[in-house]
Amino acid sequence: MTALPTEVIASKQNPWFKQLRLQALDNTLYKRSGWLWLEGDHLIRAALDQGLACDTLVMSDAPSSSPELAALVRRVARVRVVSTELFASLSQLPSGSQVGALVACPAPQPLMSQTPTVVLDRIQDVGNLGSILRSAAAFGIRQVLTLRGSAAVWSAKAIRAGMGAHFALNLHEDLEAQDLAVLSDMPWIATSSHEGQALSTLEGGVPWPGVWFFGHEGQGLSDELAQRCAVKVQIPQPGGQESLNVAAAAAICLYESSRNQGSPPL
């Protein structure tokens, strides 16, 4: 399938494989190593399409003749093959994709002061985090910032939940509240379960560009940040539930925001 030199790794004691397994299973090692473990041809293509360096494409020895896999092989400099059993020990998926890659973690660009932005305050669930990134990319947000205490942005589960959105966003993590001063020229917007106007009837519409804040799944946005938000909105819930999942709330808010692009800041 490929003319590239292909190295076969047969033992779990192979030093390179042992290091790769650490990288694949430790959700925060990327912060020190600078490398990400991606599984599946979709995520690998998304990373390569953004120009990220791929150190190694890793395939299991399970037979595959898919055109997608053949296309990936043509885009990388090195291929290593491991047994199906060894590949399964790398995977966090219920059913392995049989292809993964070690890809450079993109360095964030400088904070952008006039770009539609989402700020996440102590979001704990990596599935929620990844889903919010996916909605942000879909609805025209180009920058997402997480405050210290939030889940790891580039963890394997967050990347899977984002479905490639990570590679379309300027991402910064582990920020402090004072780092947000650069965004002060845009209106800050927060959702609330007990105050603010209904999102769909907000006078003048949702300002664009703006900074959306979404907080901890149980505690919500910190009081300090909530007080600094000039705009507070509610999402009407005629079904009577106490609150929405934060990822669902973010999708609704960001969709409504995207419909109102061009509205002046409040």
Buried (B, 14 or more C-beta within 10 A) or exposed (E): EBEEEBEEBEEEEBEEBEBBBEBBBBBEBBBEBEBBBBBBBBBBBBBBEEEBBBBBBBBBBEEEEEEEBEEBBEEBEBBBBBBEEBBBBBBBBEEBBBBBBBBBBBEBEEBBBEBBBBBBBBBBBBBBBBBBBBBBBBBBBBBBBBBEEBBBBBBBBBBBBBBBBBBBBBBBBBBEBEBBEBBEEBBBBBBBBEEBEEBBEBEEBBBBBBBBBBBBBEEBBBEEBBEBBBBBBBBEEEEEEEBBBBBBBBBBBBBBBBEBEEBEEB
